[in-house]
């Protein structure tokens, strides 16, 4: 799991890099690290870089909604994806939350988060 996930603060944003095929436990770990950093730093804008992530399947994507509800922490999120399949899964995962999906355009994602 260690090489699949990296969460850090960069240029005033929390950035979460997710690689490979994520499991529900990896998503839980990611959410826990993001929320811990948000509480520690006061930063509530998060960039999820999923450019190197593989399709986790619909069930794992949908588990993100339950994870969000459990955490009860409001975040503004940009999700960076390489293709339409992961964009679709991101929309399923984050539902009606404060997020936007970006296709391989990190600068647009950063601008939106700061806007």
Number of C-alpha atoms within 10 A of each C-alpha: 13 6 9 15 17 16 20 13 16 11 7 13 19 22 20 22 19 23 17 16 14 19 16 16 12 17 18 17 15 20 19 15 18 25 23 12 17 20 12 9 13 10 17 19 22 27 24 21 23 23 19 15 17 16 15 15 14 13 13 19 23 18 18 20 16 13 16 19 10 9 12 9 12 14 17 16 24 25 24 26 25 17 13 10 12 23 19 14 20 23 17 17 21 21 13 9 14 12 20 18 19 19 17 16 12 18 10 14 23 19 10 16 18 11 6
